[in-house]
Amino acid sequence: MTKSRFDWQRTAAIGAAAAALCGLALAAWSPWRPALPATAPGTHWQLVRPEPLTLRLGLVGRLEADMTLTVSAPFDGTIQDKRITVGQRVERDQLLYTLDTAQLDVQVRQALAELLKAKRAVQDLASWESGQEVGRARRAVATARMGLADTERKLAETRSLLDRGIVPRMEVDALDQQARQQRLDLASAQAELTSTLARGQGENLQIADMELTNATAKHGDLAAARERRTIKAPFAGVAVNVPGPATAAPMAPVQVGSRVTPGQPLIGLASVEHLKAIAKVDEADVNQLREGLPVEVSGDGFEGLVLQGSISAVGRQSITNDTQGVGASYLVTVSLPLLTIEQQAKVRLGMSARLSIITYRNDQAVVVPAAALARIGDDLTVVHRDTAEQPGRRIAVTAGRATTAGVEVFGVPAGYVEVPDDAE
């Protein structure tokens, strides 16, 4: 063997060893994603890419008024005019009833008289010290004081005359007794003045203020009630019977000439502007729902019209069901936006409705056939390749929602996944 051939063999051996070391290094660098054959026997590659995924739950329900109101009588009186019947459509601010105010007018006048008296009482107390009663009390004190002063002057003069023997003691004693009586009268007048001044202060003034406040409120309430003698519809709706007690039939509407009392129900109104959809959901599906989920509402009665709403309430208490072996059901309430005039012309209360509830949405979902998933150890995997020219590699994924097209997975980029040919 020549030296050149030996060198060539040694070089080839070194190259083979280096290639083996590189292969071992690559195997150590990527132990989980080994390259697989371009296409395994009995399989094919399917394109996957992010696409919007929407899952829906369908329910059947009915439309109801989201706003109902019982129109009540504002005061005692009789129905003078009636312009509404059960089942009639009414518009906002449309006249419904007119009440007679003859009895109310008497109450308004009485309340006004009480109000004027209360105002006068407060005004008198505000200027109490310069008022007539205080003036009379002060004059009484002044009169008593002047009378006492005159008597005391005469008593002094009579005593001087008595000392000189000009008058008898009887006159002195009479004047002395008169002076004592006038001192008592003066004390009584001063006490009366003090009492009269006190009546214009403290609790008396506070009581007068409160009576004025009460009289003002009473007159204002009666005057406001009188302004409501004409009862109008607060919103567009349909006239309905007033619900009676649970065990009784609905209350019949009042008629012209009927006597009514404050708060007595006259008729019910159900809004045709604010509607809601009510449906039942089985216990198996109820936990898919929550407040705020978007809902599309359609129906045979308003074909071609789709109302956009959202869930406003999901029942926490099951609906009573006496049938044995039947699962529980729960009420779902869907709020709808204010209907337009055109929509109100098509949609009627009580119509059946189909509810399409969007329970899940992912605008960048990747869905793969269920047969493409394989469990290896604790990991769920798929065989994936980015392009048609690259070999496939097994990668770990996380499963999401199941759909009719397959299973939503996370961790798979756009590309191709390997699917068995016999997969349905």
C-alpha positions as CSV (number, residue, x, y, z in Angstrom):
1,M,0.0,0.0,0.0
2,T,1.5,3.3,-1.0
3,K,1.6,6.3,1.2
4,S,-0.9,8.3,-0.9
5,R,-3.5,5.6,-0.7
6,F,-2.9,5.3,3.0
7,D,-3.5,9.0,3.4
8,W,-6.6,8.9,1.4
9,Q,-8.0,6.1,3.5
10,R,-7.1,7.9,6.7
11,T,-8.8,11.0,5.4
12,A,-12.0,9.1,4.6
13,A,-12.1,7.5,8.0
14,I,-11.7,10.9,9.7
15,G,-14.5,12.3,7.5
16,A,-16.8,9.4,8.4
17,A,-16.1,9.9,12.0
18,A,-16.8,13.6,11.8
19,A,-20.1,12.9,10.0
20,A,-21.1,10.4,12.7
21,L,-20.4,13.0,15.4
22,C,-22.4,15.6,13.5
23,G,-25.4,13.2,13.3
24,L,-25.2,12.5,17.0
25,A,-25.0,16.2,17.7
26,L,-28.2,16.9,15.6
27,A,-30.0,14.0,17.3
28,A,-29.1,15.5,20.7
29,W,-30.2,19.0,19.6
30,S,-33.7,17.9,18.4
31,P,-34.8,14.7,20.2
32,W,-38.6,15.5,20.1
33,R,-39.0,16.6,16.5
34,P,-37.5,13.8,14.4
35,A,-37.9,14.0,10.7
36,L,-40.5,11.6,9.3
37,P,-41.0,10.3,5.8
38,A,-42.5,12.8,3.4
39,T,-45.8,10.8,3.4
40,A,-46.3,7.7,5.6
41,P,-48.1,4.8,4.0
42,G,-51.9,5.1,4.4
43,T,-51.9,8.8,5.2
44,H,-52.2,12.1,3.4
45,W,-51.5,15.8,4.2
46,Q,-54.2,18.2,5.0
47,L,-53.8,22.0,4.9
48,V,-54.6,23.9,8.1
49,R,-54.5,27.6,8.7
50,P,-56.0,30.1,11.2
51,E,-59.7,30.8,10.4
52,P,-62.6,32.3,12.4
53,L,-64.4,29.7,14.6
54,T,-67.8,30.4,16.0
55,L,-69.8,27.9,18.1
56,R,-73.5,28.5,18.6
57,L,-76.3,27.1,20.8
58,G,-79.8,27.1,19.4
59,L,-82.9,27.6,21.5
60,V,-86.6,28.2,20.9
61,G,-88.5,30.8,22.9
62,R,-90.9,33.7,22.6
63,L,-90.9,37.5,22.6
64,E,-92.2,39.4,25.6
65,A,-92.3,43.0,26.6
66,D,-89.2,44.1,28.5
67,M,-91.1,46.9,30.0
68,T,-94.6,46.7,31.5
69,L,-96.5,49.3,33.4
70,T,-99.8,49.4,35.4
71,V,-101.5,52.7,34.9
72,S,-103.1,53.8,38.2
73,A,-105.5,56.5,39.3
74,P,-103.7,59.5,40.7
75,F,-106.5,60.7,43.1
76,D,-110.1,60.1,44.2
77,G,-112.5,60.8,41.4
78,T,-114.6,59.3,38.6
79,I,-113.6,58.4,35.0
80,Q,-114.8,61.2,32.8
81,D,-113.4,59.9,29.5
82,K,-111.8,56.7,28.3
83,R,-110.0,56.2,25.0
84,I,-108.3,52.8,25.3
85,T,-109.4,49.2,25.2
86,V,-107.5,46.0,25.9
87,G,-105.4,44.9,22.9
88,Q,-105.2,48.4,21.4
89,R,-101.9,49.8,20.2
90,V,-101.1,53.2,21.7
91,E,-98.3,55.6,21.0
92,R,-96.2,57.6,23.3
93,D,-98.1,60.5,25.0
94,Q,-101.4,59.3,23.6
95,L,-104.4,60.2,25.8
96,L,-105.8,57.2,27.8
97,Y,-108.1,58.6,30.5
98,T,-109.6,61.8,31.8
99,L,-110.7,62.1,35.4
100,D,-113.3,64.4,37.0
101,T,-111.7,66.8,39.5
102,A,-114.8,68.1,41.4
103,Q,-113.9,66.4,44.6
104,L,-110.2,67.1,44.2
105,D,-110.9,70.8,43.7
106,V,-112.5,71.0,47.1
107,Q,-109.4,69.4,48.7
108,V,-107.2,71.8,46.8
109,R,-109.1,74.8,48.1
110,Q,-109.0,73.4,51.7
111,A,-105.3,72.8,51.4
112,L,-104.8,76.4,50.0
113,A,-106.7,77.8,53.0
114,E,-104.5,75.9,55.4
115,L,-101.4,77.0,53.6
116,L,-102.4,80.7,53.8
117,K,-103.2,80.3,57.5
118,A,-99.8,78.7,58.1
119,K,-98.0,81.5,56.2
120,R,-99.8,84.2,58.2
121,A,-98.9,82.4,61.5
122,V,-95.2,82.4,60.5
123,Q,-95.3,86.0,59.5
124,D,-96.9,87.0,62.8
125,L,-94.3,85.2,64.7
126,A,-91.5,86.7,62.6
127,S,-92.7,90.2,63.7
128,W,-94.0,89.1,67.0
129,E,-92.4,91.7,69.2
130,S,-94.0,94.5,67.2
131,G,-97.3,92.7,67.0
132,Q,-100.7,93.4,68.6
133,E,-100.6,90.9,71.4
134,V,-97.1,92.1,72.6
135,G,-98.3,95.7,72.2
136,R,-101.3,95.0,74.4
137,A,-99.2,93.3,77.1
138,R,-96.7,96.2,77.1
139,R,-99.6,98.8,77.4
140,A,-101.0,96.8,80.3
141,V,-97.6,96.9,82.1
142,A,-97.2,100.7,81.4
143,T,-100.8,101.3,82.7
144,A,-100.1,99.3,85.9
145,R,-96.8,101.1,86.5
146,M,-98.4,104.5,86.1
147,G,-101.3,103.6,88.3
148,L,-98.9,102.4,91.0
149,A,-96.8,105.5,90.7
150,D,-99.8,107.7,91.1
151,T,-101.1,105.8,94.1
152,E,-97.6,105.9,95.8
153,R,-97.4,109.6,95.3
154,K,-100.9,110.1,96.9
155,L,-99.9,107.8,99.7
156,A,-96.8,109.9,100.5
157,E,-98.8,113.1,100.5
158,T,-101.6,111.6,102.7
159,R,-99.0,110.4,105.2
160,S,-97.6,113.9,105.4
161,L,-101.1,115.3,106.1
162,L,-101.6,112.5,108.7
163,D,-98.5,113.6,110.6
164,R,-99.9,117.1,110.8
165,G,-103.3,115.8,111.9
166,I,-105.2,117.0,108.9
167,V,-106.5,113.7,107.6
168,P,-107.5,110.5,109.4
169,R,-105.5,107.3,109.4
170,M,-108.3,105.6,107.5
171,E,-107.3,107.4,104.2
172,V,-103.7,106.4,104.6
173,D,-104.7,102.8,105.2
174,A,-106.9,102.8,102.1
175,L,-104.2,104.2,99.9
176,D,-101.7,101.7,101.2
177,Q,-104.0,98.8,100.4
178,Q,-104.6,100.2,96.9
179,A,-100.8,100.5,96.4
180,R,-100.3,96.8,97.4
181,Q,-103.0,95.7,95.0
182,Q,-101.4,97.8,92.1
183,R,-98.0,96.2,92.8
184,L,-99.6,92.8,92.3
185,D,-101.3,94.0,89.1
186,L,-98.0,95.3,87.8
187,A,-96.2,92.0,88.6
188,S,-99.0,90.1,86.8
189,A,-98.8,92.4,83.7
190,Q,-95.0,92.0,83.6
191,A,-95.4,88.1,83.8
192,E,-98.0,88.3,81.0
193,L,-95.7,90.4,78.9
194,T,-92.8,87.8,79.4
195,S,-95.2,85.0,78.5
196,T,-96.4,86.8,75.4
197,L,-92.9,87.5,74.2
198,A,-91.9,83.8,74.7
199,R,-94.7,82.7,72.4
200,G,-92.9,84.2,69.4
201,Q,-89.7,82.3,70.0
202,G,-88.3,78.7,70.4
203,E,-90.6,75.8,69.9
204,N,-93.6,77.9,68.9
205,L,-91.7,79.4,66.0
206,Q,-90.4,75.9,65.0
207,I,-93.9,74.4,65.1
208,A,-95.2,77.2,62.9
209,D,-92.4,76.6,60.4
210,M,-93.2,72.9,60.3
211,E,-96.9,73.5,59.9
212,L,-96.1,75.8,57.0
213,T,-93.9,73.1,55.4
214,N,-96.6,70.5,55.7
215,A,-99.3,72.7,54.4
216,T,-97.0,73.7,51.4
217,A,-96.3,70.0,50.6
218,K,-100.0,69.0,50.9
219,H,-101.1,71.7,48.6
220,G,-98.3,71.0,46.2
221,D,-99.2,67.3,46.1
222,L,-102.9,68.0,45.5
223,A,-102.1,70.6,42.8
224,A,-99.8,68.1,41.1
225,A,-102.4,65.4,41.2
226,R,-104.9,67.7,39.6
227,E,-102.4,68.2,36.7
228,R,-102.6,64.5,36.2
229,R,-106.3,64.5,35.5
230,T,-105.4,63.5,31.9
231,I,-103.5,60.2,31.9
232,K,-101.2,59.6,28.9
233,A,-99.2,56.7,27.7
234,P,-95.5,57.0,28.8
235,F,-94.3,54.8,25.9
236,A,-95.6,53.1,22.8
237,G,-97.2,49.8,23.7
238,V,-100.2,47.5,23.8
239,A,-103.0,47.8,26.4
240,V,-103.3,44.6,28.5
241,N,-105.5,43.5,31.4
242,V,-104.1,44.3,34.8
243,P,-102.8,41.1,36.4
244,G,-104.8,40.0,39.4
245,P,-103.8,37.8,42.3
246,A,-102.1,34.5,41.5
247,T,-105.3,32.6,42.1
248,A,-107.7,35.1,40.4
249,A,-108.5,36.2,36.9
250,P,-107.1,39.4,35.5
251,M,-108.9,42.6,36.7
252,A,-111.3,44.1,34.2
253,P,-110.5,47.6,33.0
254,V,-112.6,50.4,34.5
255,Q,-115.3,52.2,32.5
256,V,-116.6,55.7,32.1
257,G,-118.3,56.8,35.4
258,S,-116.4,54.3,37.5
259,R,-115.3,55.6,40.9
260,V,-111.6,55.2,41.5
261,T,-109.3,55.7,44.4
262,P,-105.6,56.8,44.5
263,G,-103.4,54.0,43.3
264,Q,-106.2,51.9,41.9
265,P,-105.1,50.0,38.7
266,L,-106.8,51.2,35.6
267,I,-105.1,49.2,32.8
268,G,-101.8,47.6,31.9
269,L,-99.3,48.7,29.2
270,A,-96.8,46.4,27.6
271,S,-94.0,48.1,25.6
272,V,-93.6,47.3,21.9
273,E,-90.3,49.3,21.8
274,H,-88.4,47.4,24.4
275,L,-88.7,43.6,23.9
276,K,-86.9,40.6,25.3
277,A,-86.8,36.9,24.3
278,I,-87.4,34.2,26.9
279,A,-86.3,30.6,26.3
280,K,-85.6,27.4,28.2
281,V,-82.2,25.7,28.2
282,D,-81.5,22.2,29.4
283,E,-79.2,21.5,32.4
284,A,-76.6,20.0,30.0
285,D,-76.2,23.3,28.2
286,V,-76.8,25.9,30.8
287,N,-73.2,26.2,31.9
288,Q,-72.2,27.3,28.4
289,L,-74.2,30.5,28.9
290,R,-73.4,33.6,30.8
291,E,-74.6,37.2,30.8
292,G,-73.4,39.3,27.9
293,L,-73.1,36.6,25.3
294,P,-74.3,37.9,21.8
295,V,-77.5,36.4,20.5
296,E,-79.2,36.5,17.1
297,V,-83.0,36.3,17.3
298,S,-85.1,35.4,14.3
299,G,-88.6,33.9,13.8
300,D,-91.2,32.7,11.3
301,G,-93.5,35.6,12.2
302,F,-90.8,38.2,11.3
303,E,-89.0,36.3,8.5
304,G,-86.1,38.2,7.0
305,L,-85.5,40.2,10.2
306,V,-82.7,39.3,12.5
307,L,-82.5,41.1,15.9
308,Q,-79.2,41.4,17.6
309,G,-79.3,41.1,21.4
310,S,-77.4,39.7,24.4
311,I,-78.1,37.5,27.3
312,S,-79.2,39.6,30.3
313,A,-80.0,36.8,32.8
314,V,-79.5,33.0,33.1
315,G,-81.8,31.4,35.7
316,R,-80.3,30.0,38.9
317,Q,-83.4,28.2,39.9
318,S,-84.8,25.4,37.7
319,I,-88.3,25.6,36.3
320,T,-90.7,23.3,38.1
321,N,-91.2,20.0,36.2
322,D,-93.3,17.2,37.7
323,T,-92.3,14.7,35.0
324,Q,-90.1,12.0,36.5
325,G,-86.7,11.3,34.8
326,V,-86.7,14.6,32.9
327,G,-83.7,16.9,33.3
328,A,-84.0,20.4,34.8
329,S,-84.5,23.4,32.6
330,Y,-83.6,27.0,33.2
331,L,-84.9,30.3,31.9
332,V,-82.7,32.4,29.7
333,T,-83.5,36.1,29.1
334,V,-82.2,38.0,26.1
335,S,-82.4,41.8,26.0
336,L,-83.0,43.4,22.6
337,P,-82.2,47.0,21.6
338,L,-84.9,49.6,21.1
339,L,-86.9,48.5,18.0
340,T,-87.2,50.9,15.1
341,I,-90.6,51.8,13.7
342,E,-90.1,49.4,10.8
343,Q,-89.2,46.6,13.1
344,Q,-92.2,47.3,15.4
345,A,-94.5,46.8,12.3
346,K,-93.2,43.2,11.9
347,V,-92.6,42.1,15.5
348,R,-95.5,41.4,17.8
349,L,-95.6,40.3,21.4
350,G,-95.9,36.6,22.0
351,M,-94.3,35.6,18.7
352,S,-92.1,32.5,18.7
353,A,-88.4,33.1,18.3
354,R,-85.3,31.2,17.4
355,L,-82.3,32.1,19.5
356,S,-78.8,31.6,18.1
357,I,-76.4,32.1,21.0
358,I,-72.7,32.6,20.2
359,T,-71.1,30.6,23.0
360,Y,-67.5,30.7,21.7
361,R,-65.6,32.8,19.1
362,N,-61.9,32.6,18.0
363,D,-60.9,34.6,15.0
364,Q,-57.6,32.8,14.7
365,A,-58.6,29.2,15.4
366,V,-56.7,26.2,13.9
367,V,-59.0,23.1,13.5
368,V,-57.5,19.7,12.7
369,P,-59.3,16.4,12.1
370,A,-59.7,14.4,15.3
371,A,-57.9,11.5,13.5
372,A,-54.8,13.6,13.2
373,L,-54.3,13.7,17.0
374,A,-52.3,11.1,18.7
375,R,-51.5,10.6,22.4
376,I,-47.9,9.9,23.1
377,G,-47.2,9.6,26.7
378,D,-48.7,12.6,28.5
379,D,-48.7,14.7,25.3
380,L,-51.3,15.2,22.6
381,T,-49.4,15.5,19.3
382,V,-49.9,15.9,15.6
383,V,-47.5,15.4,12.7
384,H,-47.0,18.8,11.1
385,R,-44.9,20.4,8.3
386,D,-44.8,24.0,7.3
387,T,-44.6,23.5,3.6
388,A,-45.3,20.6,1.2
389,E,-41.6,20.2,0.5
390,Q,-40.5,19.7,4.1
391,P,-40.6,16.5,6.0
392,G,-43.2,16.1,8.8
393,R,-42.3,16.5,12.5
394,R,-44.4,15.5,15.5
395,I,-45.2,18.4,17.8
396,A,-47.1,18.7,21.0
397,V,-50.4,20.6,21.0
398,T,-53.2,21.7,23.3
399,A,-56.8,20.7,22.5
400,G,-59.6,23.4,22.5
401,R,-63.2,23.1,21.5
402,A,-64.6,20.2,19.5
403,T,-66.4,21.1,16.3
404,T,-68.1,19.3,13.5
405,A,-65.0,19.8,11.3
406,G,-62.6,18.5,13.9
407,V,-60.8,19.7,17.1
408,E,-59.5,23.2,17.8
409,V,-55.8,23.0,18.7
410,F,-53.3,25.5,20.0
411,G,-49.6,25.5,19.2
412,V,-50.0,24.5,15.5
413,P,-48.9,27.1,12.9
414,A,-50.3,27.3,9.4
415,G,-49.1,24.4,7.3
416,Y,-50.0,20.7,6.8
417,V,-51.0,17.9,9.2
418,E,-50.8,14.3,8.6
419,V,-54.2,12.5,8.6
420,P,-54.9,8.7,8.1
421,D,-56.6,7.9,4.8
422,D,-59.3,5.9,6.6
423,A,-60.3,8.8,8.8
424,E,-64.0,9.8,8.4
